[in-house]
Amino acid sequence: MGKKRNRRKEILDQIAWLEETYCDGCFLKSTFRKEYGKTYAQSFCIQQCTVGEQMRQYGEMLLSVPPRPRQ
């Protein structure tokens, strides 16, 4: 069970790294948000951005790893 928990943490760390590295300060994201609104910018990131595609793949991986039990 420890390996699954570690795998989940690794995936979450990768998502955080991608966001910090590529999404924070993204010119396209900020431009689309100003010109078309938050919904359009978010939709673009999810559907057309290569980083968004990578994040979506990590999200699918998270769904296959069970969450840590609450204590």
C-alpha positions in Angstrom: 0.0 0.0 0.0 2.9 2.4 0.6 3.9 2.2 -3.0 0.5 3.4 -4.1 0.6 6.3 -1.7 4.1 7.3 -2.9 2.9 7.0 -6.5 -0.1 9.3 -5.7 2.3 11.9 -4.1 4.6 11.7 -7.1 1.8 12.4 -9.5 0.6 15.3 -7.4 4.1 16.7 -7.2 4.4 16.4 -11.0 1.2 18.3 -11.5 2.3 21.1 -9.1 5.7 21.3 -10.9 4.0 21.6 -14.3 1.7 24.3 -13.1 4.5 26.3 -11.4 6.9 25.9 -14.3 4.6 26.5 -17.3 1.2 27.8 -16.2 2.1 30.5 -13.7 2.8 33.6 -15.8 1.6 31.9 -19.1 1.1 34.6 -21.7 -1.7 32.8 -23.5 -3.6 32.0 -20.4 -3.5 35.6 -19.2 -4.3 37.0 -22.6 -7.3 34.7 -23.2 -8.5 35.4 -19.7 -8.5 39.1 -20.3 -10.0 39.0 -23.8 -12.5 36.1 -23.5 -12.9 35.3 -19.8 -11.8 32.7 -17.4 -14.0 29.9 -18.8 -12.5 30.3 -22.3 -8.9 30.4 -21.0 -9.5 27.3 -18.9 -11.1 25.5 -21.8 -8.1 26.3 -24.0 -5.6 25.1 -21.4 -7.5 21.8 -21.0 -8.2 21.1 -24.6 -5.4 22.6 -26.7 -2.4 23.2 -24.6 0.3 20.5 -24.4 0.9 21.2 -20.7 -2.9 20.8 -20.1 -2.8 17.5 -21.9 0.0 16.3 -19.7 -1.9 17.4 -16.6 -5.0 15.6 -17.8 -3.0 12.4 -18.2 -1.7 12.8 -14.7 -5.3 13.3 -13.5 -6.3 10.0 -15.1 -3.4 8.3 -13.4 -4.6 9.7 -10.1 -8.0 8.2 -10.6 -6.4 4.8 -10.9 -4.5 5.2 -7.6 -6.7 4.9 -4.5 -6.6 7.9 -2.1 -4.9 7.8 1.2 -7.3 6.6 3.9 -8.4 9.3 6.4 -7.4 8.9 10.0 
